[in-house]
Amino acid sequence: MSQSANPRTISQEVIQDHRELEEYYNKYKEATTEKEQNEWANQFRWELARHSAAEELVLYPAFEKYLGAEGKQIADTDRAEHLEAKNQLYELERTNVTDSNFPTLFKKLVDDLRQHMKSEEENDLVKFEAAIPREESQSLAKSFQRTKHFVPTRAHPSAPDKGGLPETAAGLAALPLDKLRDLFASFPAQETV
């Protein structure tokens, strides 16, 4: 069955991103040269920044809308975890891959993210999917993917994280500088991603 005949749900999109982040981290660990380590660390950073912003703009407001007070509590907890991850990612972005602290900082970030992703996949997304029609989940999945095209590609811990106009405006303001910085960063060859 083609993807258009059976569009993906928001949970499937989020979980796919989680698996990609794991894959990028593993490829960083398997890299045998500084260049490869840098490329995979950049790929991880780029995807995590986009993923986090898309969740904050699309998923967390939907949690609040469809799950009421419980959804607000889930979204607030997830936003707090994202802020911690953004702070860790911000520090990682400013540390050279050759720095002896880099592997420790990266591992700490990934370990914390694994806990967040596990909770999101096993609890938050399960409750959410049970509360909404499949068509709404599919619509949110499309919005999630579209949103990842216009959000920052770097950590911005001081940016708004509640969704809506303030976060959208901050993201659009940061995007050109992030894209410019990305032009000078090395990434893995597209066929290896």
Residue pairs with C-beta under 8 A, 6 or more apart in sequence:
7 138
7 141
7 142
8 16
8 138
8 141
9 129
9 134
9 137
9 138
9 140
9 141
10 58
10 59
10 62
10 125
10 128
10 129
10 137
10 138
10 140
10 141
10 144
11 121
11 125
11 126
11 128
11 129
11 137
12 141
13 141
13 144
13 145
14 51
14 55
14 59
14 120
14 121
14 125
14 144
15 121
15 125
17 47
17 51
18 117
18 120
18 121
20 47
21 44
21 47
21 48
21 51
21 110
21 113
21 117
22 114
24 40
24 43
24 44
24 47
25 40
25 44
25 106
25 110
27 36
27 40
27 43
27 188
27 192
28 37
28 40
28 41
28 44
28 106
31 37
31 39
31 40
34 97
34 98
35 186
36 188
37 97
38 97
38 186
39 186
39 187
39 188
40 188
41 92
41 97
41 102
41 106
42 185
42 186
42 187
43 187
43 188
43 193
44 106
45 89
45 92
45 93
45 153
45 154
45 155
46 153
46 182
46 187
48 85
48 89
48 113
49 89
49 151
49 152
49 153
49 154
49 155
49 178
50 148
50 151
50 152
50 153
51 148
52 82
52 85
52 86
53 147
53 148
53 151
53 152
53 167
53 171
54 144
54 145
54 147
54 148
54 151
55 78
55 82
55 144
56 79
56 82
56 161
56 162
56 163
56 167
57 147
57 151
57 163
57 167
57 168
57 171
58 140
58 143
58 144
58 147
58 163
59 140
59 144
60 74
60 75
60 78
60 79
60 163
61 75
61 163
61 164
62 71
62 128
62 132
62 140
63 71
63 72
63 74
63 75
63 78
63 124
63 128
64 71
64 72
64 75
65 71
66 128
66 131
66 132
66 136
67 74
67 127
67 128
67 131
70 127
71 128
74 123
74 124
74 127
78 116
78 120
78 124
79 161
79 162
81 112
81 116
82 116
82 161
83 157
83 161
84 112
85 109
85 112
85 113
85 116
86 155
86 156
86 157
87 155
87 157
88 105
88 108
88 109
88 112
89 109
89 155
90 155
90 156
90 157
91 105
92 102
92 105
92 106
92 109
93 154
93 155
95 101
95 102
95 105
96 102
129 137
150 171
150 172
150 175
151 171
151 175
152 159
152 171
152 174
152 175
152 178
153 175
153 178
153 179
153 182
154 174
154 178
154 181
156 170
156 174
159 167
159 170
159 171
159 174
160 166
160 167
160 170
161 167
187 193
